[in-house]
């Protein structure tokens, strides 16, 4: 069957992957209202296209933290990718490099920073959880820097793990042939099977609930890498709707964050991106780029990730052409219509 959009990959993955693994990747917290809203909120933003514009050449390239990439679509961190495909993070790294974009590696990867670096050249960021043991954190950051990673994406919304009921029902644990590679040999415990979610138990025992702004400042003293958490950039994210349910969709919060940043740091969007039209809408609301998940590697490994990136890129290019935009900087707030614009049409015209 010819796959024509990203959502079809998710349906294929549901058929191919073990239930525990699929549910881990695909589910959100509690009632999963925010999980649905991450998608639904995009559907409430409409286009105001410009026509009779020469769109023979469309340029999708952009610069992120000083690095030129082929498109404003980057790969968000996704934990434990070898559960979904034997090549796991290797496949994602190679696909991102070939596409000319940025991959973000999860702290909880099933491949280490050194192993991902060994796949060849590429621009890579490292997602970081702050553990109670700061020596572990410092060691991990330095390893990422030595391995050529270019930035830290600091996760700040997980003092505790959200209530993911699918993981509780499935008694989620990491399959026995896999490990959290970045923490091997550090005596930090493992994701053992428990009476509920093994991951929730692991987070409760290891991740520091006291994380605050002082820790961001401390991180800046141990690395030269830029830190995305209110320093070098901001990623507007609700952790894939996996933490606190009934928070707004990320696209609904984006414009407010962009205004607060006042152009001093780039703002990025993470959450709910499944179409090139979604990317365009985020850019129109002021995002410098978006992070998208590799959409369940079980649906095709490296080839699957490559195709996901290509489809999103092609859809964005088409959206730009049909909206009358030849480059990313030509995408403006005037190209879209939000619910607030419809409620206050006079303000929208100002």
C-alpha positions in Angstrom: 0.0 0.0 0.0 1.3 3.4 -0.9 1.7 5.6 2.2 0.5 9.1 1.5 0.6 10.8 4.9 2.2 10.6 8.3 -0.9 9.4 10.1 -1.0 6.2 8.0 2.4 5.2 9.6 0.8 5.3 13.0 -1.9 2.9 11.9 0.7 0.5 10.5 2.8 0.7 13.7 -0.3 -0.2 15.8 -0.6 -3.4 13.8 3.1 -4.3 13.9 4.2 -3.4 17.4 3.5 -5.2 20.7 0.6 -3.6 22.6 2.8 -2.5 25.5 5.3 -0.8 23.1 2.7 0.9 20.9 0.7 2.1 23.9 3.9 3.6 25.5 4.6 5.7 22.4 1.1 6.6 21.4 -0.8 7.3 24.6 -1.1 10.5 26.7 -1.9 11.2 30.4 -5.2 10.3 32.1 -8.2 11.2 29.9 -5.9 12.0 27.0 -7.8 15.2 26.3 -4.7 17.2 25.7 -3.4 14.4 23.4 -6.4 14.9 21.1 -6.3 18.7 21.5 -2.7 18.8 20.3 -4.1 17.8 16.9 -7.6 19.4 17.1 -6.2 22.9 17.8 -4.3 22.9 14.5 -7.6 22.2 12.7 -9.1 25.4 14.1 -6.5 27.6 12.4 -7.4 28.5 8.8 -5.3 29.9 5.9 -5.5 33.3 4.2 -3.6 32.5 1.0 -2.0 35.0 -1.3 -2.3 34.3 -5.1 -0.9 35.6 -8.3 2.6 35.4 -6.9 5.6 33.8 -8.7 6.2 30.6 -6.7 8.5 28.9 -9.1 11.3 28.5 -6.5 10.5 27.7 -2.9 13.3 27.9 -0.3 12.8 25.9 2.9 16.3 26.3 4.4 16.7 28.0 7.7 19.4 28.6 10.4 18.9 27.1 13.9 21.3 28.2 16.6 23.8 29.0 13.9 23.4 25.8 11.9 21.9 25.8 8.5 19.4 23.0 7.9 17.3 22.0 4.9 13.9 22.7 6.5 12.3 24.0 9.7 11.3 20.5 10.7 13.5 18.8 13.3 13.3 15.5 15.2 12.0 15.6 18.7 13.5 13.3 21.4 11.7 9.9 21.7 12.9 7.5 24.3 13.8 3.8 23.9 13.5 3.6 20.1 14.9 0.1 19.8 11.6 -1.1 21.3 10.1 -0.1 18.0 12.8 -1.2 15.5 16.1 -3.0 16.0 18.0 0.0 14.5 16.3 2.5 16.9 18.2 5.7 17.3 20.8 4.7 14.7 18.0 4.8 12.0 16.7 8.1 13.2 20.2 9.7 13.3 21.0 8.5 9.7 17.7 9.6 8.4 18.0 13.1 9.9 21.5 13.5 8.6 20.5 12.5 5.1 17.6 14.9 5.2 19.9 17.7 6.4 18.1 18.4 9.6 18.6 18.1 13.4 18.0 15.0 15.5 17.4 15.3 19.3 18.5 12.3 21.2 16.6 11.3 24.3 18.5 10.8 27.6 16.5 7.5 27.8 17.8 6.3 24.5 18.6 2.7 23.8 21.7 3.9 22.0 24.4 6.0 23.7 25.6 9.4 22.6 28.8 7.8 21.4 26.9 5.2 19.4 24.7 7.8 17.7 27.8 9.9 16.9 29.4 6.8 15.3 26.7 6.7 12.6 28.4 9.6 10.9 28.2 13.4 10.6 25.0 15.2 11.6 23.7 18.1 13.7 22.4 16.6 16.9 20.9 18.0 20.1 20.8 16.1 23.4 17.6 16.0 25.5 18.5 16.0 29.2 16.7 15.0 32.4 18.3 16.3 35.6 19.0 13.4 37.9 19.3 13.6 41.7 23.0 12.7 41.3 24.5 15.8 39.7 27.7 13.9 39.0 25.8 11.7 36.6 24.3 14.8 34.9 27.7 16.4 34.5 29.3 13.3 33.2 26.4 12.8 30.6 26.6 16.4 29.4 30.4 16.2 28.9 30.0 12.9 27.0 27.4 14.5 24.7 29.7 17.5 24.1 32.7 15.2 23.3 30.5 13.2 21.0 29.8 16.4 19.0 26.3 17.2 20.1 25.5 20.9 19.5 22.9 21.9 22.2 21.1 20.7 25.3 17.3 20.4 25.2 16.5 20.5 28.9 13.3 18.9 29.9 11.7 21.0 32.8 8.2 19.6 33.0 8.9 16.2 34.7 9.5 16.5 38.4 7.2 13.5 38.4 6.0 11.3 35.6 2.4 12.0 34.4 -0.2 9.4 35.0 -0.1 7.3 31.8 -2.8 4.8 32.4 -1.9 2.6 29.5 1.5 2.0 31.0 0.0 1.2 34.3 -2.4 -1.3 32.8 0.4 -2.9 30.7 2.9 -2.8 33.6 5.3 -1.1 31.2 8.9 -2.1 31.4 11.9 -2.0 29.0 12.2 -5.4 27.2 15.0 -7.4 28.8 17.4 -7.3 25.8 17.5 -3.5 26.0 19.0 -0.9 28.4 19.1 2.8 28.8 22.5 3.0 27.1 23.6 6.4 28.4 23.4 5.1 32.0 25.0 1.7 31.7 27.5 1.0 34.4 26.3 3.9 36.6 24.4 1.8 39.1 21.2 3.9 38.8 18.7 1.1 38.8 16.7 -0.2 35.9 13.2 -0.1 34.5 12.0 -3.2 36.3 8.5 -4.7 36.1 6.4 -3.3 38.9 2.7 -3.4 39.9 2.1 -0.3 37.8 4.5 1.5 35.4 8.2 0.6 35.6 9.0 4.0 34.1 7.1 5.9 36.7 8.9 4.0 39.4 12.3 4.7 37.8 11.5 8.5 37.4 10.4 8.7 41.1 13.7 7.1 42.2 16.1 9.0 39.9 14.8 12.4 38.5 15.3 15.5 40.7 12.0 17.0 41.8 13.8 20.1 43.1 14.8 21.3 39.6 14.7 25.1 39.3 16.3 28.1 37.6 19.4 27.7 39.7 20.0 24.4 38.1 19.8 25.9 34.6 22.5 28.4 35.7 24.6 25.5 37.0 24.3 23.6 33.7 25.6 26.7 31.9 28.8 26.5 34.0 29.6 22.9 33.0 29.1 23.1 29.2 29.7 25.4 26.3 26.6 24.0 24.5 23.6 26.3 24.3 20.8 25.2 26.6 17.2 25.2 25.3 15.1 26.1 28.4 14.9 29.8 28.6 18.6 30.5 27.7 19.5 29.9 24.0 15.9 29.0 23.0 12.5 27.9 24.2 10.6 24.8 23.1 6.9 25.1 23.6 5.9 21.6 24.6 3.5 19.7 26.8 5.6 16.5 26.6 3.4 15.0 23.9 0.4 15.4 26.3 2.0 12.8 28.5 2.4 14.9 31.7 -0.5 17.1 32.9 -3.8 16.4 31.1 -6.1 19.4 30.3 -3.3 21.8 29.5 -3.8 23.6 26.2 -2.4 22.4 23.0 1.1 23.7 22.3 0.0 25.5 19.1 -2.6 27.4 21.2 0.2 28.7 23.6 2.8 29.4 20.9 1.9 33.0 20.0 1.8 34.1 23.6 5.3 32.7 24.2 6.7 34.3 21.0 5.4 37.7 22.2 7.0 37.2 25.6 10.3 36.2 24.1 10.3 39.6 22.2 12.7 38.2 19.6 15.5 37.7 22.1 15.6 33.9 21.7 14.1 31.6 19.1 10.9 29.8 20.0 10.1 26.3 18.7 7.0 24.2 18.8 6.7 20.5 19.8 3.5 18.6 19.8 0.8 17.4 17.4 2.7 18.0 14.2 1.5 15.6 11.6 1.2 17.7 8.4 3.2 20.3 6.5 0.2 22.6 7.0 0.8 22.3 10.8 4.4 23.4 10.3 3.3 26.5 8.2 0.7 27.4 10.9 3.4 27.3 13.6 5.8 29.4 11.6 3.0 31.9 10.9 2.5 32.2 14.7 6.2 33.0 15.2 8.0 29.7 15.6 11.5 29.4 14.3 10.9 25.7 13.6 9.1 22.6 14.9 10.1 19.4 16.4 8.2 16.3 15.3 8.5 12.7 16.5 9.7 10.0 14.1 6.2 8.6 14.3 6.8 5.1 15.5 9.9 3.6 14.0 8.2 0.2 13.8 6.6 1.4 10.6 9.8 1.3 8.6 13.0 2.0 10.5 15.4 4.4 8.7 13.4 4.3 5.5 10.2 5.2 7.5 11.8 8.2 9.2 13.2 9.4 5.9 9.8 9.2 4.3 8.1 10.9 7.3 10.6 13.8 7.0 10.2 14.0 3.2 6.4 14.0 3.4 6.3 16.8 5.9 8.8 18.7 3.8 6.9 18.2 0.6 3.6 19.2 2.3 5.2 22.4 3.7 6.6 23.3 0.3 3.2 22.8 -1.3 1.4 24.9 1.5 4.0 27.7 0.9 3.4 27.7 -2.8 -0.4 27.7 -2.5 -0.1 30.5 0.2 2.2 32.7 -2.0 5.4 32.3 0.1 8.7 31.6 -1.6 10.8 31.5 1.6 10.2 31.0 5.3 10.6 34.7 6.1 7.7 35.5 3.8 5.3 33.4 6.1 3.6 36.0 8.3 0.8 36.2 10.8 -1.5 37.5 8.0 -1.4 34.1 6.3 -3.6 32.5 8.9 -6.8 33.1 10.8 -7.2 31.9 14.4 -10.4 31.7 16.5 -9.5 35.0 18.3 -9.2 36.7 14.9 -12.7 35.5 14.0 -14.0 36.7 17.3 -12.3 40.1 17.0 -12.0 40.7 13.2 -11.1 44.4 13.6 -8.1 43.5 15.8 -7.0 40.9 13.3 -6.8 43.6 10.6 -4.6 46.0 12.6 
